[in-house]
Amino acid sequence: MSQTIMITGANRGIGLEMTRQAAARGDKVIACCRDAMQATDLIATAKQNSDITVLGLDVCAENDMNQIAAGMTRAIDILVCNAGVLNSYGGMLDPKHDHVAIENVLMTNVAGVFFTARAFLPHVKKEKPGKIAVISSIMGSNRQSHSNAPIYRASKAAATNLARSMAVELEPDGIAVGAFHPGWVRTDMGGREASISPEESASGLLARFDALSLATTGVFENYKGDEMPF
Ligand SMILES: NC(=O)c1ccc[n+]([C@@H]2O[C@H](COP(=O)([O-])OP(=O)(O)OC[C@H]3O[C@@H](n4cnc5c(N)ncnc54)[C@H](OP(=O)(O)O)[C@@H]3O)[C@@H](O)[C@H]2O)c1
């Protein structure tokens, strides 16, 4: 049965590929990007499939997002908080870990997930209880500690933790929430050396979102369904 899936950061990378595959299988997709003028691949994809609606949405702009949500009447079956940034793979002394960059990473990867989920919660609740998927990362796991990208790692640890908190709070409403590691994916963020394609990651993730239920709410798993350590 066709469902409505809303995806943030849908103009490139994993978000764009999830948009393509969800629309191809018959879902209605609300594909969000922060700058529609620059989202040429997404606009081209949407032109070929009328089930894709492009929506301008910056996950850090809370007030704008609340206004967009207030004006939207559609129900959402799956809300995918995918937008994310990685400021640097360097260690503590990397100058790229400056105030502005750290603020941007924490605002996007943590607060952005929170703002998105809160703004569109009425739509996730609207017709029948939907689901919320947070795209996190194994790099945020305490069992995978490493000396590189400390700020990104901290942000993804927080994103996973946030998914857990939301899962507990929203369970009485029938809404399931999960955190998902997409694999190491060949995107602008993952780089060319990454181990899997956006196609493989997106198809696995969509299957995991379908499998997410109140029985599994609070899960942290990868795109193949393997449980990930917190
Ligand atoms: N690639 C990997 O190996 C990997 C591994 C683990 C987890 N992840 C996670 O998977 C998600 C997608 O990653 P990706 O590899 O597809 O990255 P990507 O190719 O760099 O794409 C990131 C997306 O997030 C959007 N974005 C960033 N800040 C935003 C904001 N404030 N508001 C709205 N959209 C914003 C970007 O939009 P713009 O084009 O406007 O910048 C872009 O669409 C991220 O959460 C990432 O942390 C990726």
The ligand as an SDF file (V2000), in Angstrom:
LIG
                    3D

 48 52  0  0  0  0  0  0  0  0999 V2000
   27.9330    8.5450    3.8680 N   0  0  0  0  0  0  0  0  0  0  0  0
   28.2240    7.7850    4.9090 C   0  0  0  0  0  0  0  0  0  0  0  0
   29.1300    6.9280    4.8620 O   0  0  0  0  0  0  0  0  0  0  0  0
   27.4350    7.9170    6.1990 C   0  0  0  0  0  0  0  0  0  0  0  0
   27.7470    7.0390    7.2450 C   0  0  0  0  0  0  0  0  0  0  0  0
   27.0210    7.1340    8.4300 C   0  0  0  0  0  0  0  0  0  0  0  0
   26.0140    8.0720    8.5450 C   0  0  0  0  0  0  0  0  0  0  0  0
   25.7390    8.9230    7.5190 N   0  0  0  0  0  0  0  0  0  0  0  0
   24.6470    9.8780    7.7000 C   0  0  0  0  0  0  0  0  0  0  0  0
   23.7110    9.7290    6.6510 O   0  0  0  0  0  0  0  0  0  0  0  0
   23.0550   10.9870    6.4020 C   0  0  0  0  0  0  0  0  0  0  0  0
   23.1810   11.3270    4.9280 C   0  0  0  0  0  0  0  0  0  0  0  0
   24.5640   11.3890    4.6240 O   0  0  0  0  0  0  0  0  0  0  0  0
   25.1420   11.4880    3.1360 P   0  0  0  0  0  0  0  0  0  0  0  0
   26.2990   10.5810    3.0760 O   0  0  0  0  0  0  0  0  0  0  0  0
   24.0370   11.3520    2.1460 O   0  0  0  0  0  0  0  0  0  0  0  0
   25.6940   12.9870    3.1800 O   0  0  0  0  0  0  0  0  0  0  0  0
   25.8070   14.1000    2.0420 P   0  0  0  0  0  0  0  0  0  0  0  0
   25.9350   13.4890    0.7120 O   0  0  0  0  0  0  0  0  0  0  0  0
   26.8670   15.0200    2.5390 O   0  0  0  0  0  0  0  0  0  0  0  0
   24.3630   14.8240    2.1140 O   0  0  0  0  0  0  0  0  0  0  0  0
   23.9820   15.4930    3.2790 C   0  0  0  0  0  0  0  0  0  0  0  0
   22.5860   16.0460    3.0760 C   0  0  0  0  0  0  0  0  0  0  0  0
   22.1830   16.7360    4.2720 O   0  0  0  0  0  0  0  0  0  0  0  0
   21.7230   18.0260    3.8810 C   0  0  0  0  0  0  0  0  0  0  0  0
   21.8430   19.0310    4.9350 N   0  0  0  0  0  0  0  0  0  0  0  0
   22.9320   19.4050    5.6290 C   0  0  0  0  0  0  0  0  0  0  0  0
   22.6170   20.3860    6.4870 N   0  0  0  0  0  0  0  0  0  0  0  0
   21.2870   20.6300    6.3350 C   0  0  0  0  0  0  0  0  0  0  0  0
   20.3740   21.5280    6.9320 C   0  0  0  0  0  0  0  0  0  0  0  0
   20.7430   22.4120    7.8830 N   0  0  0  0  0  0  0  0  0  0  0  0
   19.0660   21.4820    6.5490 N   0  0  0  0  0  0  0  0  0  0  0  0
   18.6740   20.6210    5.6020 C   0  0  0  0  0  0  0  0  0  0  0  0
   19.4950   19.7620    4.9650 N   0  0  0  0  0  0  0  0  0  0  0  0
   20.7940   19.7780    5.3360 C   0  0  0  0  0  0  0  0  0  0  0  0
   22.5850   18.3930    2.6770 C   0  0  0  0  0  0  0  0  0  0  0  0
   22.0160   19.4800    1.9910 O   0  0  0  0  0  0  0  0  0  0  0  0
   22.9390   20.5470    1.1720 P   0  0  0  0  0  0  0  0  0  0  0  0
   23.1640   19.9430   -0.1790 O   0  0  0  0  0  0  0  0  0  0  0  0
   22.1070   21.7850    1.1470 O   0  0  0  0  0  0  0  0  0  0  0  0
   24.2160   20.7160    1.9250 O   0  0  0  0  0  0  0  0  0  0  0  0
   22.5220   17.0670    1.9340 C   0  0  0  0  0  0  0  0  0  0  0  0
   21.3010   16.9320    1.2760 O   0  0  0  0  0  0  0  0  0  0  0  0
   23.7340   11.9800    7.3300 C   0  0  0  0  0  0  0  0  0  0  0  0
   22.9660   12.1580    8.4960 O   0  0  0  0  0  0  0  0  0  0  0  0
   25.0560   11.3240    7.6600 C   0  0  0  0  0  0  0  0  0  0  0  0
   25.5960   11.7830    8.8790 O   0  0  0  0  0  0  0  0  0  0  0  0
   26.4240    8.8690    6.3520 C   0  0  0  0  0  0  0  0  0  0  0  0
  1  2  1  0
  2  3  2  0
  2  4  1  0
  4  5  1  0
  4 48  2  0
  5  6  2  0
  6  7  1  0
  7  8  2  0
  8  9  1  0
  8 48  1  0
  9 10  1  0
  9 46  1  0
 10 11  1  0
 11 12  1  0
 11 44  1  0
 12 13  1  0
 13 14  1  0
 14 15  2  0
 14 16  1  0
 14 17  1  0
 17 18  1  0
 18 19  2  0
 18 20  1  0
 18 21  1  0
 21 22  1  0
 22 23  1  0
 23 24  1  0
 23 42  1  0
 24 25  1  0
 25 26  1  0
 25 36  1  0
 26 27  1  0
 26 35  1  0
 27 28  2  0
 28 29  1  0
 29 30  1  0
 29 35  2  0
 30 31  1  0
 30 32  2  0
 32 33  1  0
 33 34  2  0
 34 35  1  0
 36 37  1  0
 36 42  1  0
 37 38  1  0
 38 39  2  0
 38 40  1  0
 38 41  1  0
 42 43  1  0
 44 45  1  0
 44 46  1  0
 46 47  1  0
M  CHG  2   8   1  16  -1
M  END
$$$$
